[in-house]
Amino acid sequence: MPEKAPYPKPRVHADFPLSWHKGVGQWMKKFRGKQIYFGADPQEALEAYLKQKDYLIAGVDPPTENADISVRDLVNHYLVHREHDRDSKKTSTNHISDRTFAEYKDTGSVLVELWNHRSVSMLRPMDFATLRHRLDSGSPDRLRRRMTNVRSIFKWGRSVGLIASDVRYGNEFDLADKSQLRKAKANRAEPILDAATIRTALEAAWPAMKAFILLGINCGFYSKDINDLKNSYLDGEFIQFAREKTGIDRRCWLWPETREAIAAAKAPENPEDRMFLSKRGKPLHVPHGLNRTDLVACNWTELKKQIGLTRPNSGFKCFRHTFRTEADGAKDPEAVRMVMGHTDGSVGEFYRHRFDDERLIAVAQYVRTWLFGDNKAKKPQRRAKKKASK
């Protein structure tokens, strides 16, 4: 039995969750008919109570000091680690974007809101089943990303020794497989556009929007890709750069129409060498945590209203999806991957150091023919024929 304290009951606020035992001189709480003491100092007693209460309610002995970590502390440690990755140079293998960090932070806030000071070792499969419902916002893709983020947090904690044993997620927290994702997408309109719709959009588009559309359907660019373009990426009739998301090189032959549109919409010289800027000289894509200002998407939304394009799933991403779909007809998957910035993970890609530009031209020309028709899309003469030798 602890010794009696030589001082009276300390002052605390009215809703303080612990009771003062004047005979023992400590703060206490009764669990399952047993009095548990947490010390004489109010703040230390409260912290000890919050760390142990879930164990005591469940009738489980609390772990010894430093044997485990609370969900809140784990999330905070993980976000500090990821913050360093976000602030690292883009050339670093661990670098993550501002948006990715915002997604980790958003997922971590849900964990803290749900479990807070609860010990990680107290988490059970039924807890993760509850978490799954909390994370579900109606989008299967977003749910999968957020569940993956949760697993990343606990996996990191296990790898650095903050968690003593593997976390038991249970069957209800299994990630949706590809067949389930396909079923969820079955009732949604395909994110592709027909050639007539794209031609109509080009006819109605103002100079900057015309350049954006042509870059989207010519090279499979997202709005973020267009925002990040620099003048130094131009290499004659080609454009080449490493994709920020994967670091994989992309190279694409620009149609004559695309080159003409770029020249008409190109921004004045600027310190960042950006190819395009807003009317106020700002970037087209500015992140704000989980949200972002995307002027390419905003311009596309305005143009859709003008041409009467009201069908669902018709965002600017459609141009990348449409390019990829139609480019298959060129029957050169390796060239298509080079344009898209994708990889097949084969060993051969590690040993390939050059790629035949004629294959890239053939893929781009195939999509150009699909869009404009055979008459306009005749292949331009790129070099003079050699004179026949005498």
Secondary structure, 3 states (H helix, E strand, C coil): CCCCCCCCCCCCCCCCCCEEECCCCEEEEEECCEEEEEECCHHHHHHHHHHHHHHHHHCCCCCCCCCCCEHHHHHHHHHHHHHHHHHCCCCCCCCCCHHHHHHHHHHHHHHHHHHCCCEHHHCCHHHHHHHHHHHCCCCHHHHHHHHHHHHHHHHHHHHCCCCCCCCCCCHHHCCCCHHHHHHHHCCCCCCCCCHHHHHHHHHHCCHHHHHHHHHHHHHCCCHHHHHHCEHHHEECCEEEEECCCCCCEEEEECCHHHHHHHHHHCCCCCCCCECCCCCCCCCCEEEECCEEEEHHHHHHHHHHHHHCCCCCCCCCHHHHHHHHHHHHHHCCHHHHHHHHCCCCCCHHHHHCCCCCHHHHHHHHHHHHHHHHCCCCCCCCCCCCCCCCCC
